[in-house]
Amino acid sequence: MSTVPTPPASLPERIRSDVVAGVFPFGARLRIHELAARYGVSPMPVREALRELRGSGLVVSERHCGARVRAVDAAFVENLFDIRSAIETMLARRAAERRTAAQLQQLQALQARLEAHVALGDAPAVLAANRDFHDVVNAAADNPEAIHVAGEHWLILAALWARFGYREARFAGVVSDHRHLIAALAARDPDVAGSIMSAHVAKARQDLLQQMREADARARAA
């Protein structure tokens, strides 16, 4: 049986993946000629890629310094989650109203996959399944503009989780939240779906901020 080859990642995707993987730390300067050498391209595509990544919020420009990976602190994370809570709560409400039977089945299958990864203790696979789960919820809401903003935030959050880690104890809460969300979507109950998503995002914010505080304490003690 033949398979369709996976298309090569674009330059912005390759840089983004390296940011998420920690190759370029938060606040690191991104020098065009160094990036061109790393990825085997000329400077012009690098400039275009950095321009695209600025639009996602992952890269910022500084006067006389060029481009840098966005620096993050607790205040930035708080603001990011405030926006995420508003958008994803709205998307969950809309998903309850607009989801199809096929999308509900997708969510159930993704939840089963996520729970299997939790049982194996495979944190990276859990995070990937979690992203897929939320993508289906957002798609069910059928609001492309809001989905675009939520997707850009996921890029930054993925880099944050990769940098600071994800508490294994949190996985049980994610499993429970997802199960209740599926039930609310199945019942087409936007109020309950919105409440569950709001609490789900709040728990993630609390967990990430705690991870950041602990990392800062370790760095100060070193």
C-alpha positions in Angstrom: 0.0 0.0 0.0 1.4 3.4 -1.0 1.4 6.3 1.4 1.2 10.0 0.7 4.6 11.5 1.7 4.5 14.2 4.4 5.3 17.6 2.8 8.5 19.2 4.0 8.1 21.8 6.8 8.2 25.4 5.8 10.9 27.6 7.1 8.6 29.3 9.6 7.5 25.9 10.9 11.1 24.8 11.3 12.0 27.9 13.2 8.9 27.6 15.3 9.6 23.9 16.1 13.1 24.9 17.2 11.7 27.5 19.5 9.2 25.1 21.0 12.0 22.5 21.4 14.1 25.1 23.3 16.9 25.4 20.6 16.2 29.1 20.8 15.4 30.1 24.4 12.9 32.8 25.3 14.5 36.2 24.8 17.2 34.8 22.5 18.3 37.0 19.6 17.6 35.5 16.1 20.4 36.5 13.8 19.4 36.3 10.1 22.8 35.0 8.8 23.0 32.4 11.6 19.5 31.2 10.8 20.3 31.1 7.1 23.3 28.9 7.7 21.4 26.6 10.1 18.6 26.0 7.6 20.6 26.1 4.4 18.8 29.0 2.9 19.6 32.6 1.8 18.8 35.5 4.1 15.7 36.6 2.2 13.5 33.6 3.2 14.7 34.0 6.8 13.5 37.6 6.8 10.1 36.5 5.4 9.9 33.7 8.0 10.6 36.0 10.9 8.0 38.4 9.6 5.4 35.6 9.7 6.5 34.6 13.2 6.1 38.1 14.4 2.5 37.9 13.4 2.1 34.9 15.6 3.5 36.7 18.6 6.3 34.1 19.0 9.0 36.5 17.7 9.3 40.2 18.5 11.3 43.1 16.9 13.5 45.4 19.0 14.9 48.7 17.8 18.5 48.3 16.6 18.5 44.6 17.8 16.5 42.8 15.1 14.4 39.9 16.0 14.2 38.0 19.3 12.2 35.1 20.6 9.5 36.6 22.8 10.6 37.0 26.5 8.0 35.8 28.9 7.2 36.5 32.5 4.2 35.8 34.9 2.4 39.0 33.8 2.6 38.0 30.1 1.3 34.5 30.9 -1.6 35.9 32.9 -2.5 38.1 30.0 -2.2 35.3 27.5 -4.5 33.1 29.6 -7.1 35.9 30.1 -7.4 36.1 26.3 -7.4 32.3 25.9 -10.1 31.9 28.5 -12.4 34.4 26.8 -11.9 32.9 23.3 -11.9 29.2 24.2 -14.9 29.5 26.5 -16.9 31.2 23.7 -15.7 28.4 21.3 -16.8 25.7 23.7 -20.3 27.3 23.9 -20.5 27.5 20.1 -19.3 24.0 19.7 -22.1 22.7 22.0 -24.6 24.4 19.6 -23.0 23.5 16.3 -21.1 20.3 16.7 -21.9 17.4 14.4 -22.3 13.7 15.3 -19.1 13.0 13.4 -17.2 15.6 15.5 -18.5 14.2 18.7 -17.3 10.8 17.6 -13.9 12.3 16.8 -13.7 13.8 20.3 -14.5 10.4 21.9 -11.8 8.7 19.8 -9.3 11.4 20.7 -10.2 11.2 24.3 -9.6 7.4 24.3 -6.2 8.0 22.7 -5.3 10.7 25.2 -6.2 8.4 28.1 -4.2 5.6 26.7 -1.1 7.9 26.6 -1.8 9.0 30.1 -1.8 5.4 31.2 1.6 4.9 29.6 3.0 8.1 31.2 3.9 9.4 27.7 3.7 13.2 28.4 4.6 14.4 24.9 1.9 12.2 23.3 -0.6 13.4 25.9 0.1 17.0 25.0 -0.2 16.2 21.3 -3.5 14.4 21.8 -4.7 17.3 24.0 -4.0 19.7 21.2 -5.9 17.5 18.7 -8.8 17.3 21.1 -9.1 21.1 21.4 -8.7 21.6 17.7 -11.8 19.5 17.1 -13.8 21.4 19.7 -12.7 24.7 18.1 -13.5 23.4 14.6 -17.0 22.5 15.8 -17.5 26.1 16.8 -17.1 27.2 13.2 -15.5 30.6 14.0 -12.4 30.9 11.8 -11.3 34.2 13.2 -11.4 33.1 16.8 -9.8 29.8 15.9 -6.9 31.6 14.3 -6.1 33.6 17.4 -6.5 30.5 19.6 -4.1 28.6 17.3 -1.4 31.3 17.6 -1.7 31.2 21.3 -1.2 27.5 21.3 2.2 28.0 19.6 3.4 30.2 22.5 1.9 27.9 25.1 3.6 24.8 23.5 6.9 26.6 23.9 6.1 27.4 27.5 5.1 23.9 28.4 8.2 22.5 26.7 10.4 24.9 28.7 8.8 24.6 32.1 7.3 21.1 32.0 3.9 19.7 32.7 2.9 18.1 36.0 1.9 14.5 35.6 -0.7 14.9 38.4 -2.4 17.4 36.1 -3.2 14.7 33.6 -6.0 13.2 35.7 -7.7 16.6 35.8 -7.4 17.0 32.0 -9.0 13.5 31.5 -11.9 14.5 33.9 -12.4 17.9 32.3 -12.5 16.4 28.8 -15.0 13.7 29.8 -17.3 16.3 31.2 -16.9 18.6 28.2 -17.8 15.7 25.8 -20.9 15.1 27.9 -21.9 18.8 27.7 -21.3 18.8 23.9 -23.3 15.6 23.5 -26.2 17.3 25.4 -25.8 20.5 23.4 -25.6 22.5 26.6 -23.6 25.7 25.9 -23.7 26.9 29.5 -22.1 23.8 31.0 -19.6 23.5 28.1 -18.5 27.1 28.6 -18.2 26.7 32.4 -16.1 23.5 32.0 -13.8 25.1 29.5 -13.4 28.2 31.6 -12.4 26.1 34.6 -10.1 24.0 32.4 -8.2 27.0 31.2 -8.0 28.4 34.7 -6.4 25.2 36.0 -3.8 25.2 33.1 -2.9 28.8 34.0 -2.5 28.0 37.7 -0.3 24.9 36.8 1.9 26.8 34.4 2.5 29.7 36.7 3.4 27.3 39.5 5.9 25.6 37.2 7.4 29.0 36.3 7.7 30.0 40.0 9.4 26.7 40.9 11.8 27.1 37.9 12.7 30.6 39.1 13.3 29.4 42.6 15.6 26.7 41.4 17.5 29.2 39.3 17.9 31.6 42.2 19.1 28.8 44.5 21.7 27.5 42.0 
